[in-house]
Amino acid sequence: MDIKAYIDHFSAISHLKREQQFLLLKEASNDASANLKVLNFAIIAFLIRMVFLIILVGGSYYIFGYSAWLLIVTVILGLLFSRVAVTEMNTYFLSKSLKSILLKNSH
């Protein structure tokens, strides 16, 4: 996961310096990875991409039959939709871990 993309993303830490944000995000990423145990961010992203591609490409083949341009379009759409889903899941897991870390640090 690219942690740098989440700097200034979360309002709870956006007032901090970028270095502090990076350290908190790194800690949150490690915490989220530890909570996910066997599944890490890379495996989840791969699985989501495969599910989207199988469903969309398989569905278009089942409904419309074999058409090269339609398969290309569904592969592109599957990759776009999976990218959005992966980003949303990464943001959710990172946000959840960041909230727990901030709560733990405030005590």
Phi and psi in radians as a Rosetta constraint file:
Dihedral C 1 N 2 CA 2 C 2 CIRCULARHARMONIC -1.537 0.35
Dihedral N 2 CA 2 C 2 N 3 CIRCULARHARMONIC 1.803 0.35
Dihedral C 2 N 3 CA 3 C 3 CIRCULARHARMONIC -1.243 0.35
Dihedral N 3 CA 3 C 3 N 4 CIRCULARHARMONIC -0.539 0.35
Dihedral C 3 N 4 CA 4 C 4 CIRCULARHARMONIC -1.059 0.35
Dihedral N 4 CA 4 C 4 N 5 CIRCULARHARMONIC -0.478 0.35
Dihedral C 4 N 5 CA 5 C 5 CIRCULARHARMONIC -1.194 0.35
Dihedral N 5 CA 5 C 5 N 6 CIRCULARHARMONIC -0.339 0.35
Dihedral C 5 N 6 CA 6 C 6 CIRCULARHARMONIC -1.709 0.35
Dihedral N 6 CA 6 C 6 N 7 CIRCULARHARMONIC 0.043 0.35
Dihedral C 6 N 7 CA 7 C 7 CIRCULARHARMONIC -1.208 0.35
Dihedral N 7 CA 7 C 7 N 8 CIRCULARHARMONIC 2.328 0.35
Dihedral C 7 N 8 CA 8 C 8 CIRCULARHARMONIC 1.168 0.35
Dihedral N 8 CA 8 C 8 N 9 CIRCULARHARMONIC 0.275 0.35
Dihedral C 8 N 9 CA 9 C 9 CIRCULARHARMONIC -1.568 0.35
Dihedral N 9 CA 9 C 9 N 10 CIRCULARHARMONIC -0.681 0.35
Dihedral C 9 N 10 CA 10 C 10 CIRCULARHARMONIC -1.678 0.35
Dihedral N 10 CA 10 C 10 N 11 CIRCULARHARMONIC 2.225 0.35
Dihedral C 10 N 11 CA 11 C 11 CIRCULARHARMONIC -1.167 0.35
Dihedral N 11 CA 11 C 11 N 12 CIRCULARHARMONIC -0.417 0.35
Dihedral C 11 N 12 CA 12 C 12 CIRCULARHARMONIC -1.162 0.35
Dihedral N 12 CA 12 C 12 N 13 CIRCULARHARMONIC -0.458 0.35
Dihedral C 12 N 13 CA 13 C 13 CIRCULARHARMONIC -2.157 0.35
Dihedral N 13 CA 13 C 13 N 14 CIRCULARHARMONIC 0.062 0.35
Dihedral C 13 N 14 CA 14 C 14 CIRCULARHARMONIC -1.157 0.35
Dihedral N 14 CA 14 C 14 N 15 CIRCULARHARMONIC -0.346 0.35
Dihedral C 14 N 15 CA 15 C 15 CIRCULARHARMONIC -1.385 0.35
Dihedral N 15 CA 15 C 15 N 16 CIRCULARHARMONIC -0.222 0.35
Dihedral C 15 N 16 CA 16 C 16 CIRCULARHARMONIC -1.420 0.35
Dihedral N 16 CA 16 C 16 N 17 CIRCULARHARMONIC 2.873 0.35
Dihedral C 16 N 17 CA 17 C 17 CIRCULARHARMONIC -1.162 0.35
Dihedral N 17 CA 17 C 17 N 18 CIRCULARHARMONIC 2.715 0.35
Dihedral C 17 N 18 CA 18 C 18 CIRCULARHARMONIC -1.048 0.35
Dihedral N 18 CA 18 C 18 N 19 CIRCULARHARMONIC -0.645 0.35
Dihedral C 18 N 19 CA 19 C 19 CIRCULARHARMONIC -1.135 0.35
Dihedral N 19 CA 19 C 19 N 20 CIRCULARHARMONIC -0.723 0.35
Dihedral C 19 N 20 CA 20 C 20 CIRCULARHARMONIC -1.171 0.35
Dihedral N 20 CA 20 C 20 N 21 CIRCULARHARMONIC -0.705 0.35
Dihedral C 20 N 21 CA 21 C 21 CIRCULARHARMONIC -1.056 0.35
Dihedral N 21 CA 21 C 21 N 22 CIRCULARHARMONIC -0.761 0.35
Dihedral C 21 N 22 CA 22 C 22 CIRCULARHARMONIC -1.072 0.35
Dihedral N 22 CA 22 C 22 N 23 CIRCULARHARMONIC -0.750 0.35
Dihedral C 22 N 23 CA 23 C 23 CIRCULARHARMONIC -1.133 0.35
Dihedral N 23 CA 23 C 23 N 24 CIRCULARHARMONIC -0.749 0.35
Dihedral C 23 N 24 CA 24 C 24 CIRCULARHARMONIC -1.144 0.35
Dihedral N 24 CA 24 C 24 N 25 CIRCULARHARMONIC -0.702 0.35
Dihedral C 24 N 25 CA 25 C 25 CIRCULARHARMONIC -1.176 0.35
Dihedral N 25 CA 25 C 25 N 26 CIRCULARHARMONIC -0.643 0.35
Dihedral C 25 N 26 CA 26 C 26 CIRCULARHARMONIC -1.120 0.35
Dihedral N 26 CA 26 C 26 N 27 CIRCULARHARMONIC -0.767 0.35
Dihedral C 26 N 27 CA 27 C 27 CIRCULARHARMONIC -1.121 0.35
Dihedral N 27 CA 27 C 27 N 28 CIRCULARHARMONIC -0.709 0.35
Dihedral C 27 N 28 CA 28 C 28 CIRCULARHARMONIC -1.147 0.35
Dihedral N 28 CA 28 C 28 N 29 CIRCULARHARMONIC -0.666 0.35
Dihedral C 28 N 29 CA 29 C 29 CIRCULARHARMONIC -1.132 0.35
Dihedral N 29 CA 29 C 29 N 30 CIRCULARHARMONIC -0.753 0.35
Dihedral C 29 N 30 CA 30 C 30 CIRCULARHARMONIC -1.130 0.35
Dihedral N 30 CA 30 C 30 N 31 CIRCULARHARMONIC -0.693 0.35
Dihedral C 30 N 31 CA 31 C 31 CIRCULARHARMONIC -1.145 0.35
Dihedral N 31 CA 31 C 31 N 32 CIRCULARHARMONIC -0.749 0.35
Dihedral C 31 N 32 CA 32 C 32 CIRCULARHARMONIC -1.118 0.35
Dihedral N 32 CA 32 C 32 N 33 CIRCULARHARMONIC -0.703 0.35
Dihedral C 32 N 33 CA 33 C 33 CIRCULARHARMONIC -1.133 0.35
Dihedral N 33 CA 33 C 33 N 34 CIRCULARHARMONIC -0.668 0.35
Dihedral C 33 N 34 CA 34 C 34 CIRCULARHARMONIC -1.176 0.35
Dihedral N 34 CA 34 C 34 N 35 CIRCULARHARMONIC -0.647 0.35
Dihedral C 34 N 35 CA 35 C 35 CIRCULARHARMONIC -1.242 0.35
Dihedral N 35 CA 35 C 35 N 36 CIRCULARHARMONIC -0.507 0.35
Dihedral C 35 N 36 CA 36 C 36 CIRCULARHARMONIC -1.368 0.35
Dihedral N 36 CA 36 C 36 N 37 CIRCULARHARMONIC -0.259 0.35
Dihedral C 36 N 37 CA 37 C 37 CIRCULARHARMONIC 0.991 0.35
Dihedral N 37 CA 37 C 37 N 38 CIRCULARHARMONIC -1.846 0.35
Dihedral C 37 N 38 CA 38 C 38 CIRCULARHARMONIC -1.205 0.35
Dihedral N 38 CA 38 C 38 N 39 CIRCULARHARMONIC -0.723 0.35
Dihedral C 38 N 39 CA 39 C 39 CIRCULARHARMONIC -1.426 0.35
Dihedral N 39 CA 39 C 39 N 40 CIRCULARHARMONIC 2.227 0.35
Dihedral C 39 N 40 CA 40 C 40 CIRCULARHARMONIC -1.960 0.35
Dihedral N 40 CA 40 C 40 N 41 CIRCULARHARMONIC -3.139 0.35
Dihedral C 40 N 41 CA 41 C 41 CIRCULARHARMONIC -1.074 0.35
Dihedral N 41 CA 41 C 41 N 42 CIRCULARHARMONIC -0.651 0.35
Dihedral C 41 N 42 CA 42 C 42 CIRCULARHARMONIC -1.193 0.35
Dihedral N 42 CA 42 C 42 N 43 CIRCULARHARMONIC -0.720 0.35
Dihedral C 42 N 43 CA 43 C 43 CIRCULARHARMONIC -1.180 0.35
Dihedral N 43 CA 43 C 43 N 44 CIRCULARHARMONIC -0.737 0.35
Dihedral C 43 N 44 CA 44 C 44 CIRCULARHARMONIC -1.066 0.35
Dihedral N 44 CA 44 C 44 N 45 CIRCULARHARMONIC -0.770 0.35
Dihedral C 44 N 45 CA 45 C 45 CIRCULARHARMONIC -1.081 0.35
Dihedral N 45 CA 45 C 45 N 46 CIRCULARHARMONIC -0.748 0.35
Dihedral C 45 N 46 CA 46 C 46 CIRCULARHARMONIC -1.097 0.35
Dihedral N 46 CA 46 C 46 N 47 CIRCULARHARMONIC -0.798 0.35
Dihedral C 46 N 47 CA 47 C 47 CIRCULARHARMONIC -1.110 0.35
Dihedral N 47 CA 47 C 47 N 48 CIRCULARHARMONIC -0.720 0.35
Dihedral C 47 N 48 CA 48 C 48 CIRCULARHARMONIC -1.133 0.35
Dihedral N 48 CA 48 C 48 N 49 CIRCULARHARMONIC -0.744 0.35
Dihedral C 48 N 49 CA 49 C 49 CIRCULARHARMONIC -1.069 0.35
Dihedral N 49 CA 49 C 49 N 50 CIRCULARHARMONIC -0.761 0.35
Dihedral C 49 N 50 CA 50 C 50 CIRCULARHARMONIC -1.133 0.35
Dihedral N 50 CA 50 C 50 N 51 CIRCULARHARMONIC -0.721 0.35
Dihedral C 50 N 51 CA 51 C 51 CIRCULARHARMONIC -1.109 0.35
Dihedral N 51 CA 51 C 51 N 52 CIRCULARHARMONIC -0.805 0.35
Dihedral C 51 N 52 CA 52 C 52 CIRCULARHARMONIC -1.079 0.35
Dihedral N 52 CA 52 C 52 N 53 CIRCULARHARMONIC -0.768 0.35
Dihedral C 52 N 53 CA 53 C 53 CIRCULARHARMONIC -1.154 0.35
Dihedral N 53 CA 53 C 53 N 54 CIRCULARHARMONIC -0.772 0.35
Dihedral C 53 N 54 CA 54 C 54 CIRCULARHARMONIC -1.105 0.35
Dihedral N 54 CA 54 C 54 N 55 CIRCULARHARMONIC -0.783 0.35
Dihedral C 54 N 55 CA 55 C 55 CIRCULARHARMONIC -1.155 0.35
Dihedral N 55 CA 55 C 55 N 56 CIRCULARHARMONIC -0.857 0.35
Dihedral C 55 N 56 CA 56 C 56 CIRCULARHARMONIC -1.237 0.35
Dihedral N 56 CA 56 C 56 N 57 CIRCULARHARMONIC -0.810 0.35
Dihedral C 56 N 57 CA 57 C 57 CIRCULARHARMONIC -1.220 0.35
Dihedral N 57 CA 57 C 57 N 58 CIRCULARHARMONIC -0.770 0.35
Dihedral C 57 N 58 CA 58 C 58 CIRCULARHARMONIC -1.108 0.35
Dihedral N 58 CA 58 C 58 N 59 CIRCULARHARMONIC -0.700 0.35
Dihedral C 58 N 59 CA 59 C 59 CIRCULARHARMONIC -1.158 0.35
Dihedral N 59 CA 59 C 59 N 60 CIRCULARHARMONIC -0.735 0.35
Dihedral C 59 N 60 CA 60 C 60 CIRCULARHARMONIC -1.192 0.35
Dihedral N 60 CA 60 C 60 N 61 CIRCULARHARMONIC -0.603 0.35
Dihedral C 60 N 61 CA 61 C 61 CIRCULARHARMONIC -1.184 0.35
Dihedral N 61 CA 61 C 61 N 62 CIRCULARHARMONIC -0.725 0.35
Dihedral C 61 N 62 CA 62 C 62 CIRCULARHARMONIC -1.160 0.35
Dihedral N 62 CA 62 C 62 N 63 CIRCULARHARMONIC -0.710 0.35
Dihedral C 62 N 63 CA 63 C 63 CIRCULARHARMONIC -1.411 0.35
Dihedral N 63 CA 63 C 63 N 64 CIRCULARHARMONIC -0.812 0.35
Dihedral C 63 N 64 CA 64 C 64 CIRCULARHARMONIC -1.833 0.35
Dihedral N 64 CA 64 C 64 N 65 CIRCULARHARMONIC -0.171 0.35
Dihedral C 64 N 65 CA 65 C 65 CIRCULARHARMONIC 1.451 0.35
Dihedral N 65 CA 65 C 65 N 66 CIRCULARHARMONIC -3.002 0.35
Dihedral C 65 N 66 CA 66 C 66 CIRCULARHARMONIC -1.408 0.35
Dihedral N 66 CA 66 C 66 N 67 CIRCULARHARMONIC 2.080 0.35
Dihedral C 66 N 67 CA 67 C 67 CIRCULARHARMONIC -2.549 0.35
Dihedral N 67 CA 67 C 67 N 68 CIRCULARHARMONIC 2.071 0.35
Dihedral C 67 N 68 CA 68 C 68 CIRCULARHARMONIC -1.046 0.35
Dihedral N 68 CA 68 C 68 N 69 CIRCULARHARMONIC -0.765 0.35
Dihedral C 68 N 69 CA 69 C 69 CIRCULARHARMONIC -1.217 0.35
Dihedral N 69 CA 69 C 69 N 70 CIRCULARHARMONIC -0.583 0.35
Dihedral C 69 N 70 CA 70 C 70 CIRCULARHARMONIC -1.220 0.35
Dihedral N 70 CA 70 C 70 N 71 CIRCULARHARMONIC -0.648 0.35
Dihedral C 70 N 71 CA 71 C 71 CIRCULARHARMONIC -1.146 0.35
Dihedral N 71 CA 71 C 71 N 72 CIRCULARHARMONIC -0.682 0.35
Dihedral C 71 N 72 CA 72 C 72 CIRCULARHARMONIC -1.117 0.35
Dihedral N 72 CA 72 C 72 N 73 CIRCULARHARMONIC -0.768 0.35
Dihedral C 72 N 73 CA 73 C 73 CIRCULARHARMONIC -1.107 0.35
Dihedral N 73 CA 73 C 73 N 74 CIRCULARHARMONIC -0.747 0.35
Dihedral C 73 N 74 CA 74 C 74 CIRCULARHARMONIC -1.223 0.35
Dihedral N 74 CA 74 C 74 N 75 CIRCULARHARMONIC -0.560 0.35
Dihedral C 74 N 75 CA 75 C 75 CIRCULARHARMONIC -1.132 0.35
Dihedral N 75 CA 75 C 75 N 76 CIRCULARHARMONIC -0.783 0.35
Dihedral C 75 N 76 CA 76 C 76 CIRCULARHARMONIC -1.105 0.35
Dihedral N 76 CA 76 C 76 N 77 CIRCULARHARMONIC -0.794 0.35
Dihedral C 76 N 77 CA 77 C 77 CIRCULARHARMONIC -1.105 0.35
Dihedral N 77 CA 77 C 77 N 78 CIRCULARHARMONIC -0.706 0.35
Dihedral C 77 N 78 CA 78 C 78 CIRCULARHARMONIC -1.072 0.35
Dihedral N 78 CA 78 C 78 N 79 CIRCULARHARMONIC -0.726 0.35
Dihedral C 78 N 79 CA 79 C 79 CIRCULARHARMONIC -1.182 0.35
Dihedral N 79 CA 79 C 79 N 80 CIRCULARHARMONIC -0.675 0.35
Dihedral C 79 N 80 CA 80 C 80 CIRCULARHARMONIC -1.152 0.35
Dihedral N 80 CA 80 C 80 N 81 CIRCULARHARMONIC -0.825 0.35
Dihedral C 80 N 81 CA 81 C 81 CIRCULARHARMONIC -1.119 0.35
Dihedral N 81 CA 81 C 81 N 82 CIRCULARHARMONIC -0.680 0.35
Dihedral C 81 N 82 CA 82 C 82 CIRCULARHARMONIC -1.196 0.35
Dihedral N 82 CA 82 C 82 N 83 CIRCULARHARMONIC -0.581 0.35
Dihedral C 82 N 83 CA 83 C 83 CIRCULARHARMONIC -1.091 0.35
Dihedral N 83 CA 83 C 83 N 84 CIRCULARHARMONIC -0.767 0.35
Dihedral C 83 N 84 CA 84 C 84 CIRCULARHARMONIC -1.111 0.35
Dihedral N 84 CA 84 C 84 N 85 CIRCULARHARMONIC -0.769 0.35
Dihedral C 84 N 85 CA 85 C 85 CIRCULARHARMONIC -1.109 0.35
Dihedral N 85 CA 85 C 85 N 86 CIRCULARHARMONIC -0.746 0.35
Dihedral C 85 N 86 CA 86 C 86 CIRCULARHARMONIC -1.126 0.35
Dihedral N 86 CA 86 C 86 N 87 CIRCULARHARMONIC -0.749 0.35
Dihedral C 86 N 87 CA 87 C 87 CIRCULARHARMONIC -1.092 0.35
Dihedral N 87 CA 87 C 87 N 88 CIRCULARHARMONIC -0.758 0.35
Dihedral C 87 N 88 CA 88 C 88 CIRCULARHARMONIC -1.127 0.35
Dihedral N 88 CA 88 C 88 N 89 CIRCULARHARMONIC -0.717 0.35
Dihedral C 88 N 89 CA 89 C 89 CIRCULARHARMONIC -1.171 0.35
Dihedral N 89 CA 89 C 89 N 90 CIRCULARHARMONIC -0.744 0.35
Dihedral C 89 N 90 CA 90 C 90 CIRCULARHARMONIC -1.078 0.35
Dihedral N 90 CA 90 C 90 N 91 CIRCULARHARMONIC -0.742 0.35
Dihedral C 90 N 91 CA 91 C 91 CIRCULARHARMONIC -1.105 0.35
Dihedral N 91 CA 91 C 91 N 92 CIRCULARHARMONIC -0.723 0.35
Dihedral C 91 N 92 CA 92 C 92 CIRCULARHARMONIC -1.096 0.35
Dihedral N 92 CA 92 C 92 N 93 CIRCULARHARMONIC -0.879 0.35
Dihedral C 92 N 93 CA 93 C 93 CIRCULARHARMONIC -1.106 0.35
Dihedral N 93 CA 93 C 93 N 94 CIRCULARHARMONIC -0.710 0.35
Dihedral C 93 N 94 CA 94 C 94 CIRCULARHARMONIC -1.183 0.35
Dihedral N 94 CA 94 C 94 N 95 CIRCULARHARMONIC -0.720 0.35
Dihedral C 94 N 95 CA 95 C 95 CIRCULARHARMONIC -1.106 0.35
Dihedral N 95 CA 95 C 95 N 96 CIRCULARHARMONIC -0.753 0.35
Dihedral C 95 N 96 CA 96 C 96 CIRCULARHARMONIC -1.084 0.35
Dihedral N 96 CA 96 C 96 N 97 CIRCULARHARMONIC -0.788 0.35
Dihedral C 96 N 97 CA 97 C 97 CIRCULARHARMONIC -1.204 0.35
Dihedral N 97 CA 97 C 97 N 98 CIRCULARHARMONIC -0.656 0.35
Dihedral C 97 N 98 CA 98 C 98 CIRCULARHARMONIC -1.129 0.35
Dihedral N 98 CA 98 C 98 N 99 CIRCULARHARMONIC -0.719 0.35
Dihedral C 98 N 99 CA 99 C 99 CIRCULARHARMONIC -1.094 0.35
Dihedral N 99 CA 99 C 99 N 100 CIRCULARHARMONIC -0.723 0.35
Dihedral C 99 N 100 CA 100 C 100 CIRCULARHARMONIC -1.189 0.35
Dihedral N 100 CA 100 C 100 N 101 CIRCULARHARMONIC -0.633 0.35
Dihedral C 100 N 101 CA 101 C 101 CIRCULARHARMONIC -1.190 0.35
Dihedral N 101 CA 101 C 101 N 102 CIRCULARHARMONIC -0.761 0.35
Dihedral C 101 N 102 CA 102 C 102 CIRCULARHARMONIC -1.126 0.35
Dihedral N 102 CA 102 C 102 N 103 CIRCULARHARMONIC -0.658 0.35
Dihedral C 102 N 103 CA 103 C 103 CIRCULARHARMONIC -1.160 0.35
Dihedral N 103 CA 103 C 103 N 104 CIRCULARHARMONIC -0.718 0.35
Dihedral C 103 N 104 CA 104 C 104 CIRCULARHARMONIC -1.175 0.35
Dihedral N 104 CA 104 C 104 N 105 CIRCULARHARMONIC -0.672 0.35
Dihedral C 104 N 105 CA 105 C 105 CIRCULARHARMONIC -1.283 0.35
Dihedral N 105 CA 105 C 105 N 106 CIRCULARHARMONIC -0.420 0.35
Dihedral C 105 N 106 CA 106 C 106 CIRCULARHARMONIC -1.325 0.35
Dihedral N 106 CA 106 C 106 N 107 CIRCULARHARMONIC -0.358 0.35
